[in-house]
Amino acid sequence: MPELPEIETLRIGLKKYLVGHKILDVDVKVSKLFQGEPRNVIGAKVLDIKRIGKGIIIDLNNNYSMAVHLKLTGQLVYRGVETKKVKLSEKTGGSLPSNFTHVIFKLDKGATLYYNDLRKFGWIKVLKKDEVLDLPFFKEMGPEPAVAKTMAGKPLTFKGFKQIVQIGKLPIKVLLMDQKRIGGIGNIYANDALFKAGIDPRRKGNTLDDKEIKRLFDSLIFVLKMGLKYGGSSDVNYVNATGEEGSYQDHALVYDKKGKKCPCGGTIEKFFLGGRGTYFCPTCQH
């Protein structure tokens, strides 16, 4: 599932290309993915693109917004005169529309916004702008590490992070991925942050001492910033706003490296924790 660096990269791209366009029509091919009335977005112009945790908010000039959650395999891809020379990743289907394009926004100036979703788990919800933050997905979102230049959500301070960890009785990796506690962190960056901090993913949060908590907080900031630097991870279906892949998967610290040698000399192992594949080095993570 795309995490904070992937969704922030997407937000930046959509803000660059989508803002200012008028929505001329909406073609909904799979009704469950588009909740709300198309007439409430047709004719409106895009004013701004925001992000809270793993969610995108597209604000329109008619007091409506579209809230978007990509879930596991969702994609938002813009195609216009500015991007006609950009080669689409095969993860989009190679051309647009593809077999898993389920919502098409026809825009002015000959542009189009495509919503793809291989697994059909994501959603687009049209609602009044002042109702967006009342959606449970956003309302229940925890504060997020302040690594993006602009934030619509609540920032996670070290003090707040320390409190979350110290009262946590769950394994620390599961705790990091709980969106109601901390927004934006998923499996990739939780794995890598714990590796960088030298902490076993199975340890309960309340067993970490102050030095370990500070080291983990700093490691989270580090890996999330690295994710942003490389345009996110495309180890599954993620592509950015122009349909290109990120490259964090080529720079990951421990994620998806089962059987490879750790710099410490140990061997990276994989096990499942909270239903998610977990990578760690038993030699240097304690």
N, C-alpha and C positions, 0 to 999 in steps of 0.2 A: 504494500500500500504506500503511495506517495506520502512523504513526511514533510516536515517544515521546510527543508531546503528545496525540495521539489515543488511544493505548492508556492513558495515565495518566488522561485524562478519563474513559474508559470504566471504568477500575478504581475511580475515586472514586464514580462512579454506581452500579456494582454493589455496592460496599461499603455504600453508603447503603441500597439497596433489597433486596439479595439476602441479606445476612448475617442469620442467624437463621431463615431459612426451611428447612423440611424438603422434601426431594425425594420426592414421592409416586410418580412414574412417569416413564419416559423413552420417548419415541416416536422411534425412529431411522428416518427415511425414506430416507436415503442412507447405506449401511453404511460406505463408505470414509471418511466424515467423522468417524465415532465409533469410536475404537479402544479396546477394552477391554470389560469386562462391565457391562451396565446394572445388574445386581444389586449391584454394588459401590458404587453411588451411591444406589440406591433405599432410602429409609428414613433416610438420613443428613441431618444438618443442615449448613448452610453456616457455617463458622467465620470465614473470612477471605478476602480477595481481595488477591493480590499481583501485582506486575508485575516482569518482568526484560526489559529491552530492549523488543521489540515483542511479548512474550508475556505472557499472563495465567495466573495460577495460582489455582484455586478450591480452598481447603482445606476438607475435611469433617471431621466429628467422629468418624469411624470409621477414622482413619488412612489414608484414601485422599484423593487430590486429582485434580482435572481440570486438565490443562494445555491451554491453548487458543492457537492461532496463527491469526489471521484471514486471513493472507496478503493477497491483493489486494482481495477483495470481501466478506469475512466480516463478520457483524454479530451482536452479542449484545444482545437487546432484552428488557427486563423490562416486564411489564404486570401491574398489580395495582390494588387500590382507590386507592392513592396516586397513580397515574399515569393513571387512566381519562380525565381531562380533557386530558391531553397529546396534542396533535395529532401523529400520526406523519408523518415525512417521506415523500414519495413514493419515496425511495430504499429504503424498507423494503417497497415494494409498495403502500403506502397503507393497508393493513390487515393484521392478523396472525391466523392464518398466511397467508402469501402463496405465490405460485408457487415462490419460492426459499427457503422455510422447510424445512430438512432435518432438524433435530433439535428436539424440543419437550420441555422439562422441565416437568412438572406439579408445582406447588408447593402447600404448604398455604396456608390463608387466601385461597383463590381466585386465587392468583397464577400466572403462567406466565413461563418464560424461553424465548425463541425464539433458535435459531441459524439465521441466514439466510446464504446464500452463492451469489451469482449465478454465479460461475465454478467453484465447487466445488473450490477449491485449498486451503482451510484444513483444520484438523483439531482434534478434541477427543480427548485421550488420557487414559484413566482408569488410574491406577497408584498404588502405595503412596506415601505422602507422602515417605518417605525415599528414594524412587527418582527423584523429579521432577528434581532437579538433575543427575542422571546422564544425562538425555536430551541427546543431542548438541546440540540447539537451544539449551539453556540452558548446558550444560557448556562449549561453545565460544564463548559470548557474551563479547565484550570489555567492558571497563568503560564506563560511560555517564556523560554530563555530569550533574552533581548539581543538577538543576533542580526535582525533585519533593520534596515535604515528607517523604515516606517512600520508602525505597529497599530493594529486596530484592537488587538486583544490586551489582556492584562500582562504586564511584565513580571517575570519571575526573578525576584531578588535572591541573593544568597541567604539572607535571613529566612525568607519564605521557604526556600528549598531545604534548608536545614530542618525547619519545623516539620515539613512533609516527610523527610527521611526518618527523623528521630521517632515519630509516632507510627511509622510504618512497620507492620508485622508481616508483610508480604515479602517474598524474595525481591531484592532490590531491582532486578531487571523488570519484573512484573509491575512494580511500583512506578518505575520510570515511564512505562508505556500506558499507564492509566490516564486517559485523557481528562478525567474529572479532577485529577490531582495536578498533572502537568500537561499542557497542551503541546502538540506538535511532534512529540518524540515517538518513533516507532521502532521496529525490530532492528533495522540497519544501524541507526545511530546509537541506540541503547547498547547493542553489542560492542561497537567500537569505542564508545565512551568508557564502558566498564573495563575494556581491555587496556585502554590508555591509562586509566586510573589504577590498574592492578588489583581490581576487586572481583571476586568470584560472583557471578550473576545470581547464584543461589542463596547468598547471604541475605538475611532479613535486614531491612533498612535500619531497624533500631539497634543493630549490633555494630554499626559503623561509628567510629569515633570522629571527633571534630576534624582531624587532619584528613581522614579518608573522605569525609563529606565535602570538604573544600576541594580536594583533589578531583573528586567526581564532578563537582559543579564546573570547575575549570575545564575538565575533559569534555563535558557536554558542549560547552561554548566552543571549544576547539574543533570538535568533529562537525558540529552544525555549520560553523563558518567554513570549514573545508568543503562540506557538501554544497554550500552556496557558491564557493569559488569554482567548483567543477560542474556547476549547473545541475546538481542533483544526481541521483543514481537511476540508471535505466536497466537494472538487473532483471526487471520484469517487463511491464508495459509502459512505463512512464516516458512521455516525450514532452518537450516544452511547447510554448505557444505557437511556434512555427513548425512543429512536427519533427524536431531534431532530438537526438538522445543526449542525456547528460553523460558525464564520464567519471563520477565518483566511484563507481564500481571498480574502476581501474586503480583506485588509490585507497580503497578500504583497508582498514588496519587488520581486522580479523574476520569480518563478516564474509561468509561463503568461502572460507579458506581451510575447510576441513582437510586434515592430513598434511598441510604445509608446515614448514619449519617456522617457528617463532624466532625473532632476533635473540631471544634469551637462550635459545638452544632446544627448547621444548617443542612439542608437536601440538598443533591446534586440533582440538576435538570438537565434536558437535553432539548435542543432546537436545531434548525437547523440554521446554519449561513454559508452563502456561499455554501449552499448545503451539508454541512457536520454536522454530529452529534456533538454537543458541550456540554460538561459537565462542570458545575461550581457550586460553592456555593454562593447563593445570600447574605448570611450573611457576609462572609469574603472577597469576591471579589468585588471591587468597581471600 
